[in-house]
Every structure is written in structure tokens, then in C-alpha cells.
Amino acid sequence: MTEVPIIYIISMGVIICLILIIIYFKQIKPLKSKYRKHNNTMEEHIILLQQKNISMNERIDQLENELLKLDQKVNELTFKGQPESDKKNSVSFIKSTPETFDKTIHYTQFLQKNHDIVKLLSDGRTTDQVAQMLNKSIREVEMVSRLLKG
């Protein structure tokens, strides 16, 4: 039996390792290009979503402005036929310059729900008189009065 020198065994091991490393890197290269394609596609989707978000925000701003214009028109039409003394005492149903859209909606709902109380208070009646006329509690009328003044 002949002995194989150790140098041949080591060199064969190194050659096998190099072959395995080359095979490994050849398999990874197609995966990298595949991931790059997916990454580019995802970036395109992100850009598209950002553009849609910007356009939606612009549309929301536009609708808020249109709502304010409609509010001004409603106020103009409401006050158009009233004498000057009634204009001073009447209450607008929507604030002309609301801080936010949500506050405008809540304020409008509040005024619509408590329209009778608001009308009588704006006519100069006391909270006791309004409560008695509408068969409401004095505290309820006082709360509405405070919210209108605030």
C-alpha cells in the first residue's frame, strides 16, 4: 500500500473548498438580482402611495375650503332678509373661521340639537325663562348658554 503524501491531501481539500465556494457564489448572484427587482418594485409602489396621499390631502383641503364658502353663503342668505337688529342677535349655525373641520361639524350638530334654546337665548331671555318655556332643566339651558359664550 502506497502512502499519499499529506500535501496532496491538503491540496485536494483546498481545491474542493474553492470549487464549493465558486458554486455557492454562482447560486447567490441570481438571487441578488431577483431581490433587486422586488426592491425596485416596492419602491415604485411606495412612491405611488405617497403621490396618492398628497393628492388626497389636497382634495381634503379643497373640500374644507368649499365647505367654508358654503357656510358663508348660508350665512349671507340667512341674514339677507332680516332687519339689522335681528342680525346682531342671531347666531350663525357654523363658525365662519373654524379651527378645524371636526370642530365645525360638532359645533353645527350642537347648534342644530339645541336650536330652540339658542334662539330663545339670542332673543334675550334668561335661562330660567327658557327652561320654563321649553320644559328643560335649568342646568341644561345654562350649559348651552356657557358653551355659546365660550
Backbone bond lengths (Angstrom), bond angles and torsions (degrees), N, CA, C in turn:
res aa  C-N    CA-C-N  psi(-1)  N-CA   C-N-CA  omega(-1)  CA-C   N-CA-C  phi
1 M - - - 1.413 - - 1.524 108.80 -
2 T 1.286 113.43 130.60 1.455 117.48 -178.03 1.522 109.29 -96.88
3 E 1.250 112.74 141.27 1.455 117.65 179.99 1.520 109.41 -92.27
4 V 1.329 113.89 138.18 1.458 120.39 178.53 1.523 106.40 -91.09
5 P 1.309 115.16 128.30 1.457 116.42 -179.62 1.535 110.98 -61.01
6 I 1.271 115.83 147.01 1.465 123.82 -176.83 1.527 111.65 -61.26
7 I 1.291 117.52 -29.58 1.462 121.34 -179.76 1.520 110.50 -64.45
8 Y 1.321 117.37 -35.49 1.464 120.36 178.22 1.530 110.52 -68.49
9 I 1.290 116.49 -39.10 1.474 120.42 -179.94 1.530 109.96 -65.38
10 I 1.307 116.67 -43.41 1.469 120.74 179.87 1.524 109.93 -66.15
11 S 1.324 117.26 -43.52 1.463 119.79 -179.27 1.525 110.86 -65.25
12 M 1.323 117.93 -36.50 1.468 120.80 177.11 1.537 109.92 -66.13
13 G 1.301 117.79 -39.10 1.471 122.01 177.74 1.517 111.48 -63.77
14 V 1.336 116.05 -41.62 1.462 120.44 179.09 1.523 109.86 -65.38
15 I 1.320 117.37 -42.60 1.469 121.47 179.93 1.529 110.04 -62.89
16 I 1.318 116.70 -43.60 1.472 120.10 179.08 1.532 110.23 -63.30
17 C 1.324 117.35 -41.44 1.475 120.77 178.03 1.521 110.75 -62.37
18 L 1.328 117.66 -43.08 1.465 120.90 178.88 1.522 111.27 -62.88
19 I 1.308 116.72 -40.85 1.467 120.42 178.66 1.531 110.08 -63.29
20 L 1.324 117.08 -43.43 1.467 120.69 179.13 1.536 111.34 -64.48
21 I 1.318 117.22 -38.98 1.475 120.80 178.58 1.524 110.26 -64.95
22 I 1.319 117.35 -42.53 1.471 121.23 179.27 1.529 110.09 -63.11
23 I 1.318 117.09 -44.11 1.473 120.76 178.67 1.534 110.26 -61.78
24 Y 1.313 116.95 -42.63 1.466 121.82 -179.37 1.528 110.90 -60.53
25 F 1.332 117.60 -47.77 1.459 120.54 -178.54 1.523 112.50 -68.58
26 K 1.314 117.73 -30.37 1.465 119.92 176.77 1.527 110.66 -69.08
27 Q 1.315 117.32 -30.20 1.465 120.14 177.84 1.527 111.54 -77.51
28 I 1.310 118.15 -31.07 1.463 121.85 -178.35 1.523 111.56 -74.18
29 K 1.302 118.94 -35.27 1.458 122.56 -175.89 1.531 112.65 -56.18
30 P 1.342 120.68 -46.95 1.473 118.85 177.47 1.530 112.53 -64.21
31 L 1.324 117.43 -32.68 1.459 120.02 178.81 1.526 111.12 -65.94
32 K 1.332 116.81 -38.50 1.459 120.11 178.96 1.523 110.77 -62.16
33 S 1.322 117.47 -43.59 1.464 119.64 -179.61 1.530 110.41 -66.90
34 K 1.327 116.74 -35.32 1.463 120.45 177.80 1.530 109.96 -64.23
35 Y 1.322 117.59 -43.86 1.459 121.09 178.97 1.527 111.62 -67.07
36 R 1.319 116.86 -34.83 1.463 119.57 177.20 1.527 110.43 -62.50
37 K 1.332 116.23 -42.34 1.463 120.10 179.36 1.525 110.38 -62.15
38 H 1.331 117.11 -44.24 1.465 120.53 178.93 1.530 110.88 -65.36
39 N 1.309 116.68 -39.06 1.456 120.85 179.04 1.528 110.45 -63.55
40 N 1.325 117.00 -43.05 1.466 120.69 178.02 1.525 110.81 -63.25
41 T 1.318 116.55 -41.06 1.463 120.57 178.96 1.531 110.37 -63.34
42 M 1.310 116.58 -42.30 1.466 120.09 179.26 1.528 110.82 -65.30
43 E 1.318 117.41 -39.89 1.464 120.38 178.08 1.526 110.73 -63.40
44 E 1.323 117.14 -38.84 1.461 120.86 177.39 1.525 110.62 -63.29
45 H 1.328 116.76 -41.19 1.464 120.47 178.37 1.528 111.12 -65.19
46 I 1.311 116.73 -39.83 1.466 120.45 178.87 1.522 110.15 -63.46
47 I 1.317 117.17 -44.10 1.464 121.07 179.13 1.527 110.27 -62.66
48 L 1.319 116.60 -41.98 1.462 121.00 178.94 1.532 111.01 -62.59
49 L 1.326 116.90 -43.04 1.466 120.45 178.48 1.527 111.58 -65.23
50 Q 1.317 117.30 -38.06 1.463 120.17 177.96 1.528 110.78 -64.73
51 Q 1.320 116.67 -39.89 1.463 120.24 178.11 1.529 110.86 -64.69
52 K 1.330 116.49 -41.55 1.464 119.84 178.03 1.522 110.65 -64.58
53 N 1.322 117.02 -38.72 1.457 121.26 178.71 1.526 110.69 -62.37
54 I 1.308 116.44 -42.46 1.467 120.74 178.98 1.526 110.18 -63.43
55 S 1.327 116.57 -44.38 1.468 118.93 -179.00 1.531 111.21 -66.87
56 M 1.323 117.49 -35.15 1.471 120.06 177.80 1.528 110.53 -67.52
57 N 1.318 117.65 -40.54 1.468 120.45 177.44 1.523 111.04 -63.35
58 E 1.324 116.78 -39.37 1.465 120.20 177.38 1.528 110.35 -64.04
59 R 1.321 116.80 -40.29 1.470 120.85 179.88 1.530 110.62 -66.17
60 I 1.328 116.79 -39.69 1.468 120.42 177.95 1.529 109.86 -62.59
61 D 1.324 117.01 -44.15 1.467 120.50 177.80 1.526 110.76 -60.84
62 Q 1.317 115.37 -41.53 1.460 120.26 179.85 1.536 110.50 -63.22
63 L 1.326 117.23 -42.93 1.465 120.73 179.45 1.530 111.52 -66.29
64 E 1.325 116.94 -37.80 1.466 119.65 177.01 1.528 110.41 -62.82
65 N 1.326 116.84 -41.78 1.465 120.25 178.09 1.527 111.03 -64.06
66 E 1.326 116.95 -40.83 1.462 120.40 178.11 1.527 110.67 -64.04
67 L 1.331 116.57 -38.08 1.462 120.31 177.99 1.525 110.78 -63.32
68 L 1.311 116.87 -41.94 1.468 119.96 178.01 1.528 111.35 -64.17
69 K 1.335 116.26 -39.39 1.469 119.25 177.61 1.525 110.62 -64.13
70 L 1.336 116.30 -41.55 1.465 119.81 177.49 1.523 110.96 -63.06
71 D 1.318 116.42 -39.43 1.462 120.74 177.79 1.522 110.52 -60.71
72 Q 1.314 116.12 -43.96 1.459 119.44 179.38 1.526 110.94 -63.75
73 K 1.327 116.15 -39.56 1.474 119.77 178.08 1.526 110.72 -64.07
74 V 1.344 116.54 -42.72 1.467 120.46 178.93 1.518 109.80 -61.64
75 N 1.319 116.51 -43.73 1.465 119.82 178.82 1.525 111.11 -63.37
76 E 1.328 117.20 -41.11 1.464 120.42 178.42 1.525 110.77 -62.83
77 L 1.332 116.21 -44.97 1.461 119.72 -179.05 1.527 111.35 -68.64
78 T 1.319 116.83 -33.95 1.460 120.61 179.22 1.519 110.44 -66.32
79 F 1.321 116.03 -41.91 1.460 120.59 -176.50 1.525 113.37 -85.77
80 K 1.307 118.31 -10.44 1.462 121.90 -170.49 1.534 112.83 -58.17
81 G 1.311 117.69 -47.00 1.459 119.80 -175.16 1.515 114.10 -96.30
82 Q 1.314 118.68 3.84 1.459 120.75 -176.75 1.523 110.96 -89.13
83 P 1.325 115.41 147.31 1.469 117.98 173.20 1.530 110.17 -67.04
84 E 1.311 116.06 162.42 1.466 121.69 -175.46 1.528 112.13 -60.32
85 S 1.327 118.15 -35.10 1.470 120.63 -178.74 1.522 111.19 -67.32
86 D 1.337 118.12 -35.87 1.465 121.25 178.53 1.524 111.36 -70.71
87 K 1.318 116.98 -32.00 1.463 120.35 -179.34 1.523 111.14 -63.58
88 K 1.319 116.35 -36.29 1.460 119.87 -179.04 1.524 111.18 -70.15
89 N 1.333 117.42 -35.20 1.460 121.24 -175.55 1.519 113.92 -87.75
90 S 1.321 118.27 -19.64 1.462 118.83 -175.55 1.522 110.67 -79.41
91 V 1.326 113.82 157.74 1.461 121.04 -176.25 1.519 108.27 -111.56
92 S 1.318 116.62 133.84 1.461 121.17 177.43 1.522 109.52 -70.58
93 F 1.320 116.72 141.15 1.459 119.72 -179.96 1.512 112.56 -76.79
94 I 1.302 118.06 -23.44 1.460 121.93 177.52 1.516 107.23 -133.44
95 K 1.305 117.54 135.28 1.458 120.04 177.17 1.521 108.76 -62.07
96 S 1.324 116.06 140.57 1.460 118.09 -176.98 1.523 112.30 -74.07
97 T 1.321 117.58 -27.86 1.464 119.46 177.00 1.526 109.02 -131.03
98 P 1.319 118.33 78.67 1.467 120.14 -178.31 1.516 111.17 -72.83
99 E 1.319 115.36 152.07 1.459 119.42 178.37 1.520 110.34 -69.91
100 T 1.314 116.09 -42.00 1.460 119.46 178.60 1.512 109.39 -142.26
101 F 1.300 114.49 163.94 1.460 121.28 179.68 1.528 110.81 -62.80
102 D 1.331 117.69 -43.53 1.464 121.71 -178.93 1.525 111.51 -61.72
103 K 1.324 116.83 -41.82 1.461 119.69 -179.82 1.525 110.64 -63.81
104 T 1.317 116.88 -35.87 1.462 120.74 178.68 1.521 110.45 -63.26
105 I 1.318 115.93 -45.29 1.463 120.36 -179.59 1.525 110.30 -63.40
106 H 1.326 117.69 -45.15 1.466 120.69 -179.84 1.527 111.08 -64.90
107 Y 1.309 117.12 -40.60 1.454 121.19 179.55 1.528 110.42 -63.90
108 T 1.322 115.74 -41.69 1.461 120.43 178.88 1.524 110.58 -63.30
109 Q 1.311 116.90 -45.08 1.464 120.54 178.72 1.522 110.92 -62.88
110 F 1.314 116.80 -39.99 1.462 121.47 178.10 1.524 110.50 -60.80
111 L 1.331 116.66 -46.64 1.464 120.14 -179.10 1.525 111.74 -66.53
112 Q 1.315 117.00 -37.98 1.462 119.53 179.18 1.523 110.96 -66.92
113 K 1.313 116.64 -40.07 1.464 120.80 -178.91 1.529 111.17 -68.14
114 N 1.316 116.83 -35.66 1.464 121.62 -175.90 1.528 111.99 -110.61
115 H 1.305 116.71 31.38 1.465 121.76 -175.13 1.533 112.21 -57.24
116 D 1.329 117.39 -44.38 1.467 120.23 -177.85 1.527 111.42 -62.99
117 I 1.317 115.93 -43.46 1.471 120.05 179.60 1.524 109.95 -64.42
118 V 1.327 116.55 -44.89 1.469 121.31 -178.97 1.522 110.26 -60.96
119 K 1.312 116.56 -43.78 1.473 120.78 -178.58 1.522 110.96 -61.92
120 L 1.329 116.12 -47.49 1.461 118.99 -178.64 1.530 111.95 -67.30
121 L 1.327 116.72 -38.53 1.467 119.15 177.34 1.524 111.22 -65.89
122 S 1.333 116.55 -37.88 1.466 119.12 179.49 1.528 111.48 -71.55
123 D 1.344 116.99 -20.33 1.465 120.45 175.44 1.525 111.79 -78.48
124 G 1.335 116.62 -5.94 1.459 119.98 175.87 1.517 114.23 99.99
125 R 1.291 118.46 11.02 1.466 120.73 179.39 1.529 110.09 -78.41
126 T 1.326 115.61 155.82 1.461 120.31 177.80 1.523 109.21 -82.60
127 T 1.328 115.26 165.67 1.467 119.17 -179.73 1.527 111.14 -64.41
128 D 1.331 116.97 -35.89 1.471 119.87 178.18 1.525 111.01 -63.76
129 Q 1.323 116.29 -43.69 1.465 120.08 -179.84 1.532 111.00 -64.19
130 V 1.329 116.26 -43.76 1.469 120.50 -179.00 1.525 110.05 -63.86
131 A 1.325 116.42 -44.03 1.463 120.34 -179.83 1.525 110.63 -61.43
132 Q 1.311 116.37 -41.41 1.464 120.21 -179.08 1.534 110.57 -69.43
133 M 1.324 117.16 -41.53 1.466 120.55 -178.03 1.529 112.14 -66.32
134 L 1.332 116.85 -37.68 1.470 120.66 -175.56 1.523 112.96 -98.85
135 N 1.324 116.08 1.73 1.461 121.38 -178.69 1.535 110.49 56.88
136 K 1.323 115.12 47.86 1.468 122.57 178.25 1.518 107.91 -117.38
137 S 1.318 115.52 164.07 1.460 118.29 177.41 1.529 109.20 -76.20
138 I 1.317 115.08 151.91 1.464 120.53 -179.48 1.523 109.84 -63.83
139 R 1.328 117.01 -37.97 1.473 121.37 -179.63 1.530 111.03 -62.08
140 E 1.326 116.60 -40.10 1.465 120.06 179.45 1.526 110.55 -63.11
141 V 1.314 116.11 -44.30 1.466 120.44 179.84 1.529 110.06 -66.65
142 E 1.330 117.10 -38.86 1.467 120.27 177.91 1.527 111.44 -63.64
143 M 1.337 116.56 -40.11 1.471 119.54 178.63 1.524 110.85 -62.54
144 V 1.320 116.60 -44.28 1.464 119.93 178.93 1.525 109.65 -62.52
145 S 1.317 116.42 -42.31 1.462 121.02 179.61 1.528 111.08 -61.43
146 R 1.329 116.88 -44.00 1.471 120.52 179.61 1.527 111.48 -64.82
147 L 1.320 116.15 -40.43 1.463 119.24 179.80 1.525 111.52 -66.11
148 L 1.313 116.56 -34.25 1.464 119.40 178.12 1.521 111.22 -69.71
149 K 1.321 116.53 -37.43 1.465 120.17 -179.60 1.517 111.46 -74.61
150 G 1.348 117.31 -30.53 1.465 122.25 -176.18 1.460 111.79 -74.48
